[in-house]
Amino acid sequence: MHVTIAQAQKIVEASRAKAEALNTQMCIAVVDSGGNLKAFYRMDDAWVGSIDISHKKAKTALFFGMMTGQIGQLSQPNGPLYGIEHSNDGLITFPGGIPIVDDDGVMSGAVGVSGSTVENDHAVAEAGVRAVGQIELPEHPWRT
């Protein structure tokens, strides 16, 4: 199952509203369950570099079925996933990417946000995902 365009638009709108509430400019990327870009929104004055980062955060969250901040914790030196960011044509392992999981626990895509602090990036991504799904993810052996 893939995230629909209607869901992607809800995610973008909720994320944009949260970014405005935080008084920041963001790039917001939504990918489907295959990692393909479904929707993208770049707010006025958002950093150009955040275009690629937001898309990679979304793909990273999707590829591993967990929030990018969780992957970042596991990829620290001496961690079980150290160096993972060099795989898959480059991953982003700091907060701002969250899988989209429906009420049945099916992952249909992911959202990635970039343009501010990692705390703001995560909050904006979370607002988007909450507009269509849930944050709690199915059990995963790497999840701590």
C-alpha positions in Angstrom: 0.0 0.0 0.0 1.2 3.5 -0.9 0.5 6.8 0.7 -2.1 8.5 -1.4 -1.7 12.0 -2.9 -4.6 13.1 -0.6 -2.6 11.9 2.4 0.6 13.4 1.1 -1.1 16.8 0.7 -2.5 16.5 4.3 1.0 15.7 5.5 2.5 18.7 3.7 -0.2 21.1 5.0 0.1 19.9 8.6 3.9 20.1 8.4 3.8 23.5 6.8 1.5 24.8 9.5 3.7 23.5 12.3 6.8 25.1 10.6 5.0 28.4 10.4 4.0 28.1 14.1 7.7 27.6 14.9 8.6 30.6 12.7 10.9 28.5 10.5 11.2 27.7 6.8 11.3 24.0 5.9 11.6 21.6 3.0 9.0 18.8 3.4 9.3 15.5 1.4 6.8 12.7 1.3 7.8 9.3 -0.2 5.6 6.3 -1.0 6.3 2.7 0.2 8.8 2.3 -2.6 10.8 5.4 -1.6 9.6 7.4 -4.6 8.8 11.1 -4.1 5.1 11.5 -3.7 4.9 15.2 -2.7 7.4 17.9 -2.0 7.0 21.5 -0.6 9.8 24.1 -0.2 8.7 27.0 1.9 9.9 30.5 0.8 13.5 31.1 1.9 14.1 27.4 3.0 17.7 26.4 2.4 18.5 24.8 -1.0 20.6 22.2 0.8 17.5 21.1 2.7 15.8 19.8 -0.5 18.1 16.8 -0.7 18.3 16.3 3.1 14.5 16.2 3.5 14.1 13.6 0.7 16.9 11.5 2.1 15.4 11.7 5.6 12.1 10.4 4.3 13.8 7.5 2.4 16.0 6.6 5.4 12.9 6.4 7.7 11.2 4.2 5.1 14.1 1.9 4.3 14.6 1.0 8.0 11.1 1.4 9.4 12.1 3.8 12.2 12.6 7.4 12.8 15.9 8.8 11.6 16.8 10.0 15.1 16.6 6.4 16.3 18.9 5.3 13.4 21.3 8.1 14.4 21.5 6.7 18.0 22.4 3.3 16.6 24.9 4.6 14.1 27.3 6.3 16.6 30.9 5.1 16.8 30.9 1.5 18.2 27.2 1.3 17.6 25.6 -1.6 15.8 24.8 0.5 12.7 28.0 2.6 12.6 28.6 3.8 9.0 25.1 3.0 7.8 24.8 6.6 6.4 27.1 5.6 3.6 24.7 3.0 2.3 21.8 3.4 -0.1 23.4 6.3 -2.0 23.5 8.3 1.3 21.2 8.3 4.3 20.5 10.9 6.9 20.6 9.7 10.4 19.6 12.7 12.5 16.0 13.6 13.5 13.4 14.8 10.9 12.4 11.6 9.1 9.4 9.5 10.3 7.7 6.5 8.7 4.0 6.8 7.9 2.2 3.9 9.5 -1.6 3.3 9.3 -3.9 2.1 12.1 -3.3 -1.5 11.0 0.5 -1.1 11.4 1.2 -1.0 7.6 4.0 1.4 6.6 2.8 3.2 3.5 5.6 5.8 3.1 7.5 8.3 5.1 8.0 12.1 5.6 11.3 13.9 5.8 11.7 17.5 6.9 14.8 19.7 6.9 15.5 23.4 7.4 15.9 24.2 11.1 17.2 22.5 14.3 16.8 18.8 14.5 14.2 19.3 17.3 12.1 21.5 15.0 12.6 19.2 12.0 11.3 16.3 14.1 8.4 18.3 15.4 7.4 19.4 11.9 7.7 15.8 10.6 5.7 14.5 13.5 2.9 17.0 12.9 2.7 15.8 9.3 2.6 12.1 10.1 0.0 12.6 12.9 -2.3 14.2 10.3 -2.7 10.8 8.6 -1.4 8.0 10.7 0.4 7.2 13.9 3.8 7.6 15.4 4.0 4.3 17.2 5.7 1.8 14.9 5.6 -2.0 14.8 8.2 -3.8 16.9 11.6 -3.9 15.2 14.6 -5.9 16.4 16.9 -2.8 16.3 14.6 -0.5 18.1 15.8 0.5 21.6 
